[in-house]
Amino acid sequence: MTNTSTPTAVRRAAHLGLTAAALLLAAAAPATAGTSAGGDHLYLMVTTGDGRSSDTRGTLLLCDPPQGHGRAAEACAQLDSVGGDIAALPPADVYCPMLYAPVTVQARGQWSGRPVEYRQTFSNGCVMRARTGAVFALEN
């Protein structure tokens, strides 16, 4: 019988987890490297809840040609109009309910050769859609 101390077991589990993650990334790299290396692309995530939630959706938005997102053409056109600056998107003229149901969005990638990092928490989905347009509309 082999006795393994808790720190050793934790290190082994962490190593196995890192190895598995590296293998997954390596397997996915050839499929996306050719399509996103030169063009505008953003990895988009939407998390509903208070941060402890596991309800997170994500997708890779490619814009040359638009793909990977239910409303890719619209999202790419909106981003192109503001040079990829999500915070500069003009807000929609809508009325949203005053409900607190937080939604956090994140974007990471590149636009016109520049890195893009964006993270914002909105009070609810209506406010998020009004401020970000089609960019984080991942449900369609």
VEXFIPA-779132 format. One record per residue: x, y, z of N, C-alpha, C, O in turn. Coordinates in steps of 0.05 Angstrom, whole numbers, plus 5000, padded with zeros to 4 digits. Atoms other than C-alpha are relative to their C-alpha. Layout:
BEGIN
X/Y/Z/X/Y/Z/X/Y/Z/X/Y/Z $
...
END
This chain:
BEGIN
5017/4977/5000/5000/5000/5000/5018/5025/5000/5037/5026/5015 $
4985/4975/5001/5026/5069/4982/4986/5022/5015/4962/5026/5011 $
5011/4977/4985/5015/5127/5029/5008/5025/4986/5032/5030/4982 $
4994/4975/5013/5010/5194/4995/4991/5022/5019/4968/5023/5027 $
5008/4978/4983/5011/5257/5037/4982/5019/4984/4982/5019/4960 $
5019/4982/5012/4958/5309/5023/5014/5021/4981/5005/5024/4959 $
4987/4981/5018/5007/5362/4994/5010/4986/4974/5008/4998/4953 $
4991/5014/5024/5036/5309/4946/4976/4994/4982/4978/4998/4958 $
5023/5006/5016/4967/5288/4924/4989/5025/4986/4981/5024/4963 $
5009/4975/5012/4947/5360/4912/5018/5009/4977/5008/5017/4956 $
4982/4993/5021/5010/5373/4872/4996/4982/4975/4996/4992/4952 $
5005/5018/5023/4997/5311/4829/4974/5007/4986/4973/5008/4961 $
5025/4993/5013/4925/5331/4817/5002/5026/4984/4992/5028/4962 $
4996/4974/5015/4945/5402/4798/5016/4995/4975/5010/5007/4954 $
4983/5005/5024/4999/5375/4751/4983/4986/4978/4985/4993/4955 $
5017/5013/5020/4948/5328/4718/4980/5019/4988/4975/5018/4964 $
5018/4980/5010/4899/5385/4712/5013/5018/4980/5001/5024/4959 $
4985/4983/5019/4951/5430/4679/5007/4985/4975/5006/4996/4953 $
4993/5016/5024/4973/5374/4633/4975/4997/4982/4977/4999/4958 $
5024/5003/5016/4901/5361/4612/4992/5026/4986/4984/5026/4963 $
5007/4975/5012/4889/5435/4600/5019/5007/4977/5010/5017/4956 $
4980/4995/5021/4953/5441/4559/4993/4983/4975/4996/4992/4953 $
5007/5017/5023/4932/5381/4516/4975/5010/4986/4974/5009/4961 $
5024/4989/5013/4863/5411/4504/5006/5025/4984/4996/5028/4961 $
4993/4977/5015/4893/5477/4484/5017/4993/4975/5013/5005/4954 $
4984/5008/5023/4943/5443/4438/4983/4988/4979/4988/4992/4955 $
5018/5013/5020/4888/5403/4405/4983/5021/4986/4976/5019/4963 $
5017/4979/5012/4846/5466/4394/5016/5020/4984/5004/5032/4966 $
4984/4979/5013/4903/5510/4370/5000/4997/4969/4997/5018/4956 $
4999/5001/5030/4908/5483/4298/4974/5008/4988/4974/5019/4966 $
5026/4993/5012/4833/5493/4287/4995/5030/5000/4982/5040/4982 $
5006/4972/4998/4833/5566/4308/5023/5017/4991/5020/5041/4985 $
4976/4983/5006/4904/5589/4293/4998/5012/4972/5005/5036/4969 $
5001/4989/5027/4892/5597/4218/4979/5020/4996/4982/5038/4980 $
5022/4982/5004/4827/5634/4225/5002/5026/5016/4992/5047/5006 $
5000/4976/4983/4842/5684/4281/5027/5013/5001/5029/5035/5013 $
4974/4989/4996/4916/5697/4275/5003/5028/4988/5016/5045/4999 $
4997/4974/5013/4910/5756/4227/4977/5019/5002/4980/5043/4998 $
5023/4983/5000/4840/5782/4236/4991/5009/5028/5003/5001/5048 $
5011/4991/4975/4799/5816/4289/4985/4977/5012/4969/4964/4999 $
5013/5022/4986/4775/5767/4341/4998/5006/5030/5016/5019/5042 $
5004/4997/4971/4748/5768/4412/4988/4975/5011/4969/4963/5000 $
5013/5021/4985/4733/5713/4461/4981/5014/5020/4990/5030/5036 $
5020/4986/4985/4668/5735/4494/4988/4981/5021/4983/4958/5015 $
5013/5016/4979/4639/5710/4560/4979/5017/5014/4982/5041/5018 $
5021/4987/4985/4574/5727/4596/4994/4982/5024/4988/4958/5021 $
5006/5014/4976/4563/5706/4668/4977/5013/5014/4977/5037/5020 $
5023/4990/4986/4496/5714/4701/5002/4993/5030/5013/4972/5037 $
4999/5005/4972/4489/5719/4776/5020/5019/5014/5028/5039/5004 $
4985/4983/4983/4531/5747/4832/5030/4994/5001/5044/5002/5019 $
4971/5007/5000/4600/5719/4814/5005/4973/5010/5025/4961/5002 $
4997/5027/4991/4590/5654/4850/4985/4981/4982/4986/4956/4985 $
5016/5016/5019/4546/5630/4793/5017/4985/4981/5039/4993/4974 $
4985/5016/5020/4568/5577/4745/4986/5003/4973/4992/4988/4954 $
5014/4996/5025/4521/5602/4690/5016/5019/4982/5011/5043/4981 $
4983/4985/5018/4574/5625/4641/4998/4989/4972/5000/4965/4968 $
5000/5007/5028/4569/5625/4566/5022/5014/4986/5030/5036/4995 $
4979/4987/5014/4624/5640/4518/5002/4991/4971/4992/4970/4963 $
4995/5006/5029/4643/5642/4444/5023/5016/4990/5031/5036/5001 $
4979/4985/5014/4698/5664/4398/4987/5014/4977/4976/5001/4958 $
5011/4984/5022/4676/5721/4353/5023/5006/4981/5043/5019/4988 $
4981/4994/5021/4715/5724/4288/4988/5019/4981/4964/5017/4975 $
5012/4980/5017/4706/5783/4242/5011/5002/4972/5007/5022/4958 $
4989/4998/5027/4743/5767/4178/5000/4972/4987/5022/4960/4986 $
5028/4990/5001/4694/5738/4156/4986/4995/5027/4995/4980/5043 $
5014/5003/4975/4643/5744/4212/4990/4971/5004/4977/4960/4987 $
5009/5027/4994/4631/5677/4246/5004/4994/5030/5017/5010/5044 $
4996/5009/4973/4628/5640/4312/4980/5011/5021/4983/5007/5045 $
5018/4985/4982/4571/5682/4342/4973/5001/4985/4973/5005/4961 $
5026/4999/5012/4496/5681/4329/4994/5025/4984/4979/5025/4964 $
5004/4974/5013/4497/5754/4308/5027/5012/4992/5032/5036/4996 $
4973/4992/5005/4569/5757/4284/5003/5024/4982/5018/5043/4988 $
4998/4977/5019/4559/5805/4225/4993/5026/5013/5006/5046/5010 $
5009/4976/4986/4521/5855/4268/5020/5008/5021/5026/5032/5024 $
4981/4994/4979/4570/5850/4326/5026/5011/4988/5036/5031/4999 $
4975/4990/5013/4630/5859/4280/4996/5028/4989/5014/5045/4992 $
5005/4973/5011/4598/5919/4246/4999/5021/5023/5010/5043/5020 $
5001/4982/4977/4583/5951/4314/5028/5005/5011/5035/5028/5017 $
4973/4996/4990/4654/5939/4338/5017/5016/4981/5034/5032/4989 $
4985/4986/5020/4683/5964/4273/4994/5030/5001/5012/5047/4996 $
5008/4971/4999/4644/6030/4281/5014/5015/5023/5015/5039/5022 $
4986/4987/4977/4681/6043/4347/5029/4991/5003/5041/4995/5024 $
4972/5008/5000/4749/6015/4329/5006/4978/5020/5028/4976/5030 $
4996/5022/4981/4739/5954/4374/4997/5007/5029/5002/4991/5047 $
5002/4991/4972/4728/5996/4437/4971/4995/5009/4953/5011/5004 $
5027/5008/4991/4668/5962/4470/4987/5022/5017/4963/5027/5015 $
5010/4979/4983/4661/6018/4521/4990/5024/4985/4974/5039/4995 $
5008/4977/5017/4651/6068/4464/4975/4994/4984/4965/5012/4970 $
5025/5006/5014/4590/6032/4436/4978/5019/5009/4975/5023/5033 $
5021/4982/4991/4531/6081/4436/4977/4984/5013/4970/4963/5003 $
5022/5014/4987/4476/6061/4484/4974/5001/4984/4968/5021/4971 $
5026/5001/5013/4409/6040/4456/4981/5017/5016/4983/5020/5040 $
5020/4983/4988/4350/6086/4470/4977/4982/5009/4956/4980/4996 $
5020/5019/4989/4310/6036/4513/4996/5006/5030/5013/5018/5043 $
5005/4999/4971/4278/6034/4582/5004/4973/5011/4992/4953/5001 $
4995/5025/4987/4303/5979/4627/4988/5000/5028/4987/5021/5041 $
5011/5001/4973/4270/5955/4691/5021/5004/5021/5045/4998/5016 $
4981/4996/4979/4302/5973/4756/5002/4975/5018/4996/4976/5042 $
4996/5025/4986/4316/5901/4776/5029/4994/5003/5045/5000/4985 $
4972/5007/4996/4381/5877/4805/5003/4970/4995/4996/4953/5012 $
4995/5027/5008/4400/5813/4769/5027/5001/4984/5027/5001/4960 $
4974/4993/5013/4475/5824/4755/5009/4981/4978/5004/4957/4978 $
4988/5014/5023/4508/5803/4690/5028/5012/4996/5031/5036/4993 $
4973/4991/5004/4583/5806/4681/5009/4990/4972/5005/4967/4965 $
4990/5007/5026/4613/5807/4611/5030/5005/4999/5041/5022/5012 $
4971/4997/5004/4685/5798/4590/5006/4995/4970/4994/4979/4957 $
4990/5004/5028/4721/5804/4523/5030/5002/5001/5042/5018/5015 $
4970/5000/5002/4793/5788/4507/5007/4991/4972/4996/4971/4962 $
4991/5006/5027/4827/5787/4440/5015/5022/4987/5031/5036/5000 $
4986/4978/5013/4852/5835/4388/4982/5013/4979/4965/4999/4967 $
5014/4985/5020/4824/5889/4343/5019/5018/4986/5033/5034/5000 $
4981/4984/5015/4864/5922/4288/5028/4998/5010/5043/5017/5011 $
4973/5005/4990/4926/5890/4316/5006/5008/5029/5027/5004/5039 $
4997/4991/4972/4915/5919/4386/4986/4981/5019/4964/4971/5012 $
5014/5017/4981/4898/5877/4447/4975/5013/5011/4975/5037/5016 $
5025/4990/4988/4828/5884/4475/4995/4984/5026/4996/4960/5026 $
5007/5011/4974/4811/5872/4548/4976/5016/5010/4978/5040/5013 $
5024/4986/4991/4741/5889/4572/4986/4983/5021/4982/4959/5016 $
5016/5014/4979/4703/5870/4635/4982/5021/5013/4990/5042/5021 $
5019/4982/4989/4640/5902/4661/4977/4984/5012/4968/4964/5001 $
5024/5012/4988/4583/5883/4708/4977/5020/4997/4980/5043/5005 $
5024/4984/5004/4514/5909/4691/4979/4991/5020/4979/4968/5029 $
5021/5007/4980/4454/5911/4738/4981/4979/4990/4970/4964/5007 $
5017/5021/5011/4414/5866/4691/5005/4997/4970/5020/5012/4958 $
4996/5006/5029/4411/5837/4621/4990/5021/4982/5003/5026/4961 $
5010/4978/5016/4370/5894/4593/5021/5022/4997/5026/5032/4976 $
4979/4979/5000/4423/5945/4613/5024/4990/4984/5036/5006/4969 $
4977/5011/5016/4478/5899/4585/4994/5002/4970/5011/5012/4955 $
5007/4999/5028/4442/5894/4518/4999/5028/4990/5008/5034/4967 $
5002/4972/5008/4429/5969/4516/5028/5012/4997/5031/5029/4980 $
4973/4989/5001/4503/5984/4528/5019/4986/4981/5038/4999/4972 $
4981/5015/5016/4536/5930/4486/4989/4990/4974/5003/4977/4959 $
5011/5008/5026/4489/5918/4428/5001/4970/4996/4994/4954/5013 $
5000/5028/5008/4498/5852/4392/5025/4985/5010/5026/4961/5008 $
4975/5012/4993/4568/5840/4419/4997/4977/5020/5008/4955/5015 $
5003/5021/4980/4548/5799/4480/4973/4986/4999/4964/4974/5018 $
5025/5014/5004/4482/5773/4452/5006/4971/4992/5005/4963/4968 $
4991/5028/5006/4504/5700/4458/4978/4980/5000/4983/4957/4992 $
5022/5019/4999/4436/5668/4467/4989/4993/4973/4976/4972/4971 $
5011/5006/5027/4418/5670/4392/5021/4985/4984/5016/4978/4961 $
END
